[in-house]
Amino acid sequence: MNIYPDCIPCSINNYLRLTKTGIIPDDLKEPVLRKLLKFFSEVDYDQSPPALGQRMHRLLREFSKNPDPYREIKIKYNRMMMEKYDDFQKIVDDSSDPFNTAVRLAIAGNVIDFGSHHQLDVMDTINRVLQTELAVDDSDQLKRDIQSAATVLYIGDNAGEIVLDRLLLETMNHSNVYFAVRGAPVINDATEEDASMAGLDRYAEIITTGDDAPGVLWETSSAKFKKIYDVADVIISKGQGNLEGLIDICRNTYFLLTVKCNLVSKHLGVNEKDFVILRRNCTDSE
């Protein structure tokens, strides 16, 4: 899925929002913006949004001289979500369909995204996703596929959000799951440090994409990640960035996300802010 001209002003607005967090020092805000504007004026449109984001945030880290500028924000959200874990667990345990409820909570967690122009309240979104009909809902097939799968690959997205991914992993109770995080810091995407904070290693083997893109880039992902991706019977892909990088790759993949972009909403035939569990397996006769 390639970028569109609309991706450029969206990326600039994301940077302007970033400047309000204090991550970019005041004396660097203007020169960084000028550097980014030059970068965007020369950008190759024949690349995916995660590839664009990778290059943009490499520039930001270079200017800020900070290899992980979002680290404190990630720690904050990991801790905040872990403090609520027992409450989330009770919601699942008290529901008539624990798997469906855990999947919905995992999707709700996808709003914790500092790379998106949508900054939605987590608890409000949780309440909404539990009561709303999903725009695309392939959860029944996902449950059946997990039950018959020898290997499951779960590709995570953001820090904080992964606490709700843990809840889904615990509910799935599968004996052979790999959980993939980013190979290096980018925005607030989850890394091995975040996975450890969230206790994911109790329910899955933690691997990385081997890359610092805010979404899976197949061409630059590690050989280990690709090998597991190729042998997994079920792939669960969280978030919009992973969808943008993987939507055209033929595997039995389930995309779980909150739609945050008009272009993605048009691509999927849904509305912005819709909740989606979408199965893509291009080997299907259908």
KEMAR-212857 format. One line per 8 residues: for each residue x, y, z of C-alpha. Coordinates in Angstrom, 3 decimals. Example, Ala and Ser with C-alpha at 12.3 -4.5 7.8 and 13.67 -1.06 7.14 Angstrom:
BEGIN
12.300/-4.500/7.800  13.670/-1.060/7.140
//
This chain:
BEGIN
0.000/0.000/0.000  1.747/3.155/-1.228  1.576/6.658/0.174  -0.696/9.324/-1.284  -0.242/13.120/-1.425  -2.602/13.303/1.571  0.058/11.511/3.652  2.367/14.546/3.484
0.221/17.152/5.310  -0.809/14.414/7.750  2.860/13.707/8.546  3.591/17.429/8.962  0.653/17.788/11.346  1.971/14.836/13.330  5.295/16.642/13.662  3.584/19.853/14.794
1.719/17.878/17.439  4.998/16.283/18.481  6.560/19.712/19.069  3.941/20.352/21.766  5.121/17.377/23.838  8.516/18.918/24.596  10.397/16.101/22.850  11.803/18.546/20.278
13.757/21.411/21.938  12.416/24.887/21.132  15.589/25.959/19.316  15.298/22.958/16.962  11.618/23.152/16.065  12.049/25.480/13.088  15.207/23.919/11.574  13.700/20.435/11.942
10.508/21.586/10.219  12.522/23.076/7.349  14.460/19.812/7.026  11.235/17.822/6.966  9.637/20.104/4.364  12.649/19.610/2.097  12.456/15.854/2.688  8.758/15.738/1.831
9.271/17.830/-1.312  11.586/15.136/-2.680  9.865/12.033/-1.324  9.289/8.958/-3.463  5.581/8.124/-3.555  6.323/4.537/-4.530  6.706/3.402/-0.918  4.427/2.458/1.958
3.460/4.812/4.805  5.627/2.821/7.283  8.646/3.376/5.004  7.922/7.105/4.941  7.501/7.140/8.707  10.746/5.254/9.194  12.761/7.862/7.297  10.935/10.790/8.906
11.530/9.590/12.451  15.149/8.751/11.752  15.552/12.434/10.864  13.793/13.497/14.062  15.963/11.233/16.226  19.074/12.515/14.478  18.129/16.141/15.144  17.058/15.575/18.732
20.149/13.416/19.412  17.828/11.084/21.273  17.660/7.428/20.160  14.279/6.897/21.844  12.497/10.249/22.371  9.182/8.595/23.288  10.627/6.280/25.937  9.150/8.103/28.945
5.755/8.310/27.250  5.858/4.578/26.510  6.745/3.744/30.114  3.889/5.947/31.315  1.305/4.168/29.170  2.661/0.690/29.933  2.339/1.393/33.655  -1.058/3.030/33.323
-2.482/0.082/31.413  -0.857/-2.510/33.701  -2.483/-0.816/36.700  -5.853/-1.441/35.047  -5.086/-5.006/33.982  -7.204/-6.653/36.678  -10.142/-4.458/35.651  -9.698/-5.478/32.019
-9.431/-9.126/33.050  -12.695/-8.877/34.978  -14.454/-7.463/31.910  -13.321/-10.512/29.939  -14.104/-13.035/32.699  -17.594/-11.621/33.259  -18.518/-11.595/29.580  -20.596/-14.250/27.817
-17.897/-14.613/25.125  -14.421/-14.046/26.632  -12.571/-14.445/23.315  -14.710/-11.909/21.476  -14.448/-9.487/24.384  -10.645/-9.849/24.578  -10.364/-9.222/20.820  -12.477/-6.092/21.123
-10.364/-4.800/24.008  -7.228/-5.402/21.959  -8.701/-3.298/19.155  -9.655/-0.551/21.612  -6.036/-0.393/22.768  -5.045/0.601/19.242  -6.035/4.208/20.004  -2.789/4.628/21.992
-0.904/5.948/18.980  1.273/9.069/18.928  1.881/8.642/15.199  -1.776/9.296/14.403  -3.771/12.513/14.335  -6.491/10.691/16.271  -5.823/10.813/20.016  -8.833/9.097/21.513
-9.558/8.405/25.154  -8.681/4.775/25.920  -11.435/4.041/28.447  -14.058/5.795/26.338  -12.986/3.723/23.349  -13.115/0.511/25.394  -16.687/1.254/26.410  -17.594/2.053/22.820
-15.955/-1.002/21.255  -17.737/-3.332/23.686  -21.125/-1.982/22.597  -20.588/-1.225/18.899  -21.042/-3.501/15.925  -17.658/-3.884/14.230  -17.421/-2.515/10.690  -15.720/-5.758/9.647
-15.918/-8.732/11.996  -14.075/-11.923/11.093  -13.586/-12.846/14.756  -15.413/-16.185/14.559  -13.094/-17.387/11.802  -10.111/-16.048/13.747  -11.127/-18.088/16.795  -11.480/-21.272/14.709
-8.153/-20.713/12.976  -6.336/-20.160/16.278  -7.808/-23.367/17.705  -6.492/-25.418/14.761  -3.172/-23.571/14.315  0.186/-25.134/15.136  1.878/-21.706/15.165  0.498/-18.210/15.705
2.370/-14.985/14.976  1.006/-11.899/16.736  2.488/-8.618/15.444  2.167/-5.870/18.045  1.872/-2.150/17.556  2.156/0.393/20.367  3.348/0.539/23.955  0.457/0.557/26.425
-1.702/-1.107/23.793  0.319/-4.297/24.197  -1.115/-4.745/27.699  -4.448/-5.474/26.045  -2.640/-7.704/23.552  -1.420/-9.647/26.582  -5.009/-10.056/27.689  -5.911/-11.527/24.303
-2.878/-13.844/24.407  -3.917/-15.046/27.849  -7.481/-15.646/26.643  -6.280/-17.456/23.513  -4.199/-19.788/25.680  -2.254/-21.122/22.680  0.898/-23.153/23.287  2.998/-21.819/20.396
2.748/-18.061/19.885  5.378/-15.580/18.723  4.847/-11.921/19.565  6.691/-9.461/17.306  7.746/-5.959/18.340  9.926/-3.368/16.590  13.633/-4.031/16.336  14.509/-0.478/17.422
12.603/2.532/18.832  10.271/4.502/16.573  7.488/6.798/17.857  5.680/4.929/20.657  5.771/1.562/18.910  6.473/-1.336/21.254  10.000/-2.733/21.581  11.390/-5.663/23.589
11.638/-3.411/26.644  7.918/-2.642/26.437  7.026/-6.304/25.908  8.977/-7.177/29.040  7.232/-4.445/31.063  3.851/-5.801/29.965  4.762/-9.394/30.858  4.146/-10.702/27.356
6.969/-13.234/27.658  4.673/-15.283/29.929  2.347/-15.995/27.004  4.517/-15.824/23.876  8.072/-15.926/22.596  9.149/-12.344/21.939  10.803/-11.629/18.596  11.424/-8.410/16.669
10.859/-7.290/13.113  14.559/-6.408/13.045  13.596/-2.954/11.830  12.752/0.559/13.058  9.751/1.239/10.816  6.387/2.098/12.425  4.865/-0.961/10.753  6.233/-4.078/9.105
8.388/-3.419/6.034  8.809/-6.792/4.386  11.862/-5.809/2.371  13.857/-4.714/5.433  12.508/-7.124/8.067  14.884/-9.674/9.572  15.323/-13.186/8.199  14.083/-14.639/11.508
10.890/-12.596/11.395  10.233/-13.585/7.775  10.810/-17.263/8.542  8.267/-17.249/11.367  5.858/-15.199/9.262  6.084/-17.797/6.479  5.441/-20.811/8.717  2.734/-19.329/10.959
-0.733/-20.771/10.384  -2.366/-17.609/11.709  -0.995/-14.073/11.730  -2.613/-11.410/13.899  -1.538/-7.947/12.763  -2.338/-5.064/15.108  -2.719/-1.488/13.979  -2.794/0.602/10.851
0.959/0.725/10.225  1.237/-3.055/10.099  -1.774/-3.218/7.788  -0.219/-0.676/5.422  2.929/-2.785/5.204  1.332/-6.236/4.994  -2.036/-5.844/3.264  -0.657/-7.050/-0.090
1.246/-10.093/1.230  -0.508/-13.419/0.753  -0.848/-15.150/4.139  -3.674/-16.059/6.506  -3.615/-12.675/8.223  -6.131/-11.011/10.520  -5.855/-7.224/10.739  -7.112/-5.832/14.056
-7.280/-2.052/14.195  -9.083/1.179/14.839  -9.184/3.018/11.506  -7.430/6.384/11.870  -6.979/7.555/8.297  -9.367/8.521/5.521  -7.237/6.782/2.903  -7.208/3.517/4.855
-10.948/3.814/5.474  -11.531/4.125/1.718  -9.176/1.220/1.026  -11.127/-1.013/3.435  -14.563/0.375/2.612  -15.249/1.537/6.171  -15.345/4.854/8.052  -12.706/6.593/10.113
-12.742/5.491/13.778  -14.426/2.212/12.816  -13.286/-0.994/14.501  -12.095/-3.794/12.233  -11.203/-7.494/12.392  -10.382/-8.216/8.759  -9.154/-11.544/7.391  -7.019/-11.453/4.263
-5.922/-14.705/2.663  -5.467/-14.275/-1.068  -5.298/-18.037/-1.572  -9.017/-18.246/-0.745  -11.260/-19.041/-3.669  -13.592/-16.354/-2.429
//
